[in-house]
Amino acid sequence: MNVSPATLGTHLDYSAWSSARLLEAAGGLTEEELSRDLKVSHQSVIGTLAHVFGADRIWFDRIHGRVRQGLFDPGEDLSLRALGELWPAVSRNWNEWAAALDDSSVQSTASYRTLDGTPYESPLWQIVLHVVNHASYHRGQVSAMLRQLGRVPPATDLIAYYRK
């Protein structure tokens, strides 16, 4: 598949934009609402947001040959405040990296291991599209959780980003 560096950069920017919108929306929740088990894949709003943050970070590390033992560091602060401080830097790292891509590097592969130690190689363009798609999937879950909590989630669809 022929995916341009600009397309990857746009999608990474979209992902950062939509994640930031949900972090902001989550700021209107009480601590109890943030951590309430709503029976979704990562239980709560904060658990799901933290999962997306951790995945964004671990994939960035993987494409740079760095190994993490888990999505999170032992004892890491995963509060909404901490995510609001840490996540923008991860997004900036992705965007700066993508800005340096060219048509050839987009097709290059990264070698990495999953958390269970299984080795893989994937083209960079596939990893980027996976990171964005993974985040979109879980942002949809957070939007549904916000509705369950009686809130109106912000628009986070790709077309809403294009229209902004």
N, C-alpha and C positions, 0 to 999 in steps of 0.2 A: 504494500500500500504506500502511496506517495502522500505523506502528510507534511505540510510546510512547517518550518520553525515558527512562523507568525501564527499559524493556527494553534499550535501547542501553547504558545505564549498567551494567546487570547483565552484559551480554555483554562489555563492556570489562573489567569487574572479573574475570570468569571468565578472560579471555585473559591478564591480568596474573598471576593466581593460577597458571594452568597453566604459563606460561612460567617463572615463578619456581621451580616444582617441578622443571622440567627443568634449569634452571641449577644448582640444588642437586644434582641427581643427577649432572650432568656434573662437579661438583666432586670426585667420587670416581674420576675417570679420570686416568690419567697424561697428561703433555703429548703423548706419542706417540699415545696413544689418542684424545685430543681432536682431533688434527690428521690422523689417519690417513684417507687417501682411501678411503672405503667405497663409491665409485661411485654416489653419490646426487646429486641435483640440485646441491647446493652442497658436494659432496665429503665433508665431514667434519662431526663434531658441532659443532665450534666455528664452522665456516663456515656451517652451517645456522642455528645460533642467532644468529650475527651478521647473517645475512640477514634474519631475522625482526625483530630489533631495528631494523635500518636501515629496513625497510619500515614498522614502527610509527612511527618518527620522521619519515620523509619524508611519510607521509600526514597526520600531525599538522601538519607545516609547510604542506602543500598546502591544507588547509582554512582555514589562516590567511593564505593568499596569499603565503607565503614560498617562494622557489625554492631548491632544492638542486641542485647539479650532479651529484650521485650519492648513492648510499645512505650513503656514508662520506666523511668528510673526508680529504684527503691525509695520510697518515702517522698516521691515527687508531689508537689502541690498541684492538684488538678481542680482547684476551685475555679469558678467563673472568672474571678479577678486574674488568676494566674494564666488561664487560657487566653484572656484578653491581652495580656502582656507578652506571652510567648508565641502565640500563633502568628501574629503579623510578621515576626522575624522569619519564621519558617516560610511563609508565603513570599516574602521579599527574596529569600534565598532561591526559591523555585523560579521566580520571575527573572532574577539576575542570571541564573543559570540558563534559562530558556532564551534570554536575549543574546547569548553568546553562541547559540546553535546555528549551524548552517545545514544545507540540504544533505550533506554527507553525514554529519554527526547525528542527525535525527535517526538515521538508519543504523547507527552503530549499536552494539549490544552491551548490556551490563550483566555481569555475573554476580550472583548473590545467593544467599541461603535464606529460606523461610525460617520462621521461629522454631520449627521442629528440626532444622538443620538440613532440609532437603535442598540440594543445589539446583539452580536454574540459570538460564540465560534468556534474556528478553530484549528485543529492540527498544531503544529509548522511547520511541513514539508510542509503543504499546504500554509502557509503564506510565507515561504521562496520562494517556487516555484512561488507563485503569484508575489512577489516583483521582482524577476528576470524576469519573463515573462512580467510584466507591463513595466519595464524599457526597455526591448527589443523592445516591440511594439512602444514605443515613440522614442527610438533611431532610429528605422527605419524611423519614420517621420522626425527626424532631418536630417538623411542622404538624404532623398528626398528633404528637404528644401535646404540643401547645394548644391545639384545638380541644383535646381531652381535658385540658386544664382551664378551658373557657376563654382562651386568648385567640386572637386573630394573628396568624403568622405572617411575616412579610413575604412578598413575592420573591422567590429565589430561582424561578425558571430561567433557563438560558435565554429565552426570548426577552424576558424582563431585563436581563443584563444588556442585551443588544440594544434595547430601546432606551436605556438610561442616557 
